[in-house]
Amino acid sequence: QVQLVESGGGLVHPGGSLRLSCAASRSIFSIYTMGWYRQAPGKQRELVADITIGDSTNYADSVKGRFTISRDNAKTTVYLQMISLKPEDTAVYYCNARLASYNYWGEGTLVTVSS
């Protein structure tokens, strides 16, 4: 059974930092591209960043230079380090694992950026 379990969300002031974690099942972590998506109220879910098994990364333009995705193969965990957070970063953040037609999602963790 594939599991993706996110943690690390919360309330942060503008300009603050958070690190999200996603613990993944060992069965998929070594072969799947891992990513973070987010969905703000009233908006569609969008890609924030992803990382391949070869550690190639891809970022949404809105987060480039502020967010960093990384993966720890030994811990089968993917991280999203977020700095210089803005109110528009407020959303539910979802962990994703994908390979070809296979696509798995976590339940999401809420990030709120507010003063």
One Martini backbone bead per residue (centre of mass of N, CA, C, O) as a GRO file, in nm:
protein
  115
    1GLN     BB    1   0.095   0.037   0.024
    2VAL     BB    2   0.056   0.366  -0.044
    3GLN     BB    3   0.236   0.634   0.128
    4LEU     BB    4   0.161   0.984   0.218
    5VAL     BB    5   0.315   1.197   0.473
    6GLU     BB    6   0.249   1.498   0.598
    7SER     BB    7   0.446   1.783   0.731
    8GLY     BB    8   0.482   2.134   0.870
    9GLY     BB    9   0.258   2.299   0.897
   10GLY     BB   10   0.121   2.646   0.929
   11LEU     BB   11   0.181   2.944   1.099
   12VAL     BB   12   0.305   3.244   0.931
   13HIS     BB   13   0.483   3.506   0.872
   14PRO     BB   14   0.583   3.728   0.679
   15GLY     BB   15   0.910   3.608   0.587
   16GLY     BB   16   0.903   3.332   0.667
   17SER     BB   17   0.946   2.981   0.770
   18LEU     BB   18   0.930   2.644   0.622
   19ARG     BB   19   0.907   2.277   0.663
   20LEU     BB   20   0.832   2.020   0.458
   21SER     BB   21   0.709   1.680   0.486
   22CYS     BB   22   0.745   1.346   0.312
   23ALA     BB   23   0.645   1.029   0.375
   24ALA     BB   24   0.736   0.735   0.202
   25SER     BB   25   0.714   0.463   0.046
   26ARG     BB   26   0.962   0.247  -0.040
   27SER     BB   27   0.836   0.128  -0.309
   28ILE     BB   28   0.849   0.433  -0.461
   29PHE     BB   29   1.088   0.628  -0.404
   30SER     BB   30   1.315   0.507  -0.611
   31ILE     BB   31   1.110   0.569  -0.889
   32TYR     BB   32   0.979   0.839  -0.818
   33THR     BB   33   0.843   1.133  -0.865
   34MET     BB   34   0.860   1.414  -0.656
   35GLY     BB   35   0.604   1.637  -0.508
   36TRP     BB   36   0.462   1.972  -0.493
   37TYR     BB   37   0.146   2.096  -0.413
   38ARG     BB   38  -0.119   2.350  -0.450
   39GLN     BB   39  -0.426   2.486  -0.278
   40ALA     BB   40  -0.625   2.744  -0.305
   41PRO     BB   41  -0.886   2.917  -0.252
   42GLY     BB   42  -1.055   2.892  -0.559
   43LYS     BB   43  -0.827   2.707  -0.676
   44GLN     BB   44  -0.607   2.538  -0.844
   45ARG     BB   45  -0.399   2.300  -0.868
   46GLU     BB   46  -0.037   2.331  -0.820
   47LEU     BB   47   0.278   2.339  -0.903
   48VAL     BB   48   0.579   2.383  -0.721
   49ALA     BB   49   0.757   2.103  -0.702
   50ASP     BB   50   1.019   1.881  -0.835
   51ILE     BB   51   1.179   1.540  -0.813
   52THR     BB   52   1.394   1.323  -0.919
   53ILE     BB   53   1.593   1.045  -0.896
   54GLY     BB   54   1.832   1.248  -1.017
   55ASP     BB   55   1.775   1.548  -0.889
   56SER     BB   56   1.583   1.691  -1.060
   57THR     BB   57   1.447   2.020  -1.088
   58ASN     BB   58   1.124   2.195  -1.037
   59TYR     BB   59   0.971   2.527  -1.071
   60ALA     BB   60   0.781   2.763  -0.995
   61ASP     BB   61   0.804   3.092  -1.053
   62SER     BB   62   0.681   3.189  -0.769
   63VAL     BB   63   0.933   3.015  -0.602
   64LYS     BB   64   1.182   3.104  -0.706
   65GLY     BB   65   1.436   3.142  -0.455
   66ARG     BB   66   1.249   3.022  -0.196
   67PHE     BB   67   1.234   2.724  -0.283
   68THR     BB   68   1.323   2.379  -0.168
   69ILE     BB   69   1.388   2.069  -0.303
   70SER     BB   70   1.415   1.739  -0.143
   71ARG     BB   71   1.589   1.417  -0.095
   72ASP     BB   72   1.578   1.118   0.121
   73ASN     BB   73   1.647   0.797   0.063
   74ALA     BB   74   1.682   0.671   0.348
   75LYS     BB   75   1.394   0.815   0.449
   76THR     BB   76   1.179   0.853   0.232
   77THR     BB   77   1.205   1.182   0.192
   78VAL     BB   78   1.042   1.491   0.127
   79TYR     BB   79   1.123   1.836   0.080
   80LEU     BB   80   1.011   2.183   0.175
   81GLN     BB   81   1.176   2.475   0.156
   82MET     BB   82   1.057   2.785   0.305
   83ILE     BB   83   1.099   3.122   0.214
   84SER     BB   84   0.975   3.423   0.206
   85LEU     BB   85   0.688   3.437   0.284
   86LYS     BB   86   0.358   3.472   0.150
   87PRO     BB   87   0.027   3.513   0.141
   88GLU     BB   88   0.012   3.360  -0.149
   89ASP     BB   89   0.111   3.077  -0.009
   90THR     BB   90  -0.157   3.012   0.078
   91ALA     BB   91  -0.223   2.659   0.146
   92VAL     BB   92  -0.257   2.342   0.037
   93TYR     BB   93  -0.018   2.087   0.072
   94TYR     BB   94   0.093   1.838  -0.164
   95CYS     BB   95   0.190   1.524  -0.203
   96ASN     BB   96   0.376   1.361  -0.478
   97ALA     BB   97   0.356   1.060  -0.688
   98ARG     BB   98   0.521   0.973  -1.005
   99LEU     BB   99   0.454   0.721  -1.278
  100ALA     BB  100   0.331   0.781  -1.536
  101SER     BB  101   0.006   0.667  -1.455
  102TYR     BB  102   0.109   0.705  -1.171
  103ASN     BB  103  -0.076   0.854  -0.884
  104TYR     BB  104   0.002   1.012  -0.573
  105TRP     BB  105  -0.153   1.124  -0.256
  106GLY     BB  106  -0.184   1.324  -0.011
  107GLU     BB  107  -0.376   1.505   0.234
  108GLY     BB  108  -0.232   1.743   0.349
  109THR     BB  109  -0.102   2.081   0.431
  110LEU     BB  110  -0.133   2.373   0.609
  111VAL     BB  111  -0.059   2.704   0.486
  112THR     BB  112  -0.018   3.012   0.674
  113VAL     BB  113   0.011   3.357   0.569
  114SER     BB  114   0.019   3.584   0.848
  115SER     BB  115  -0.027   3.877   1.064
   0.00000   0.00000   0.00000
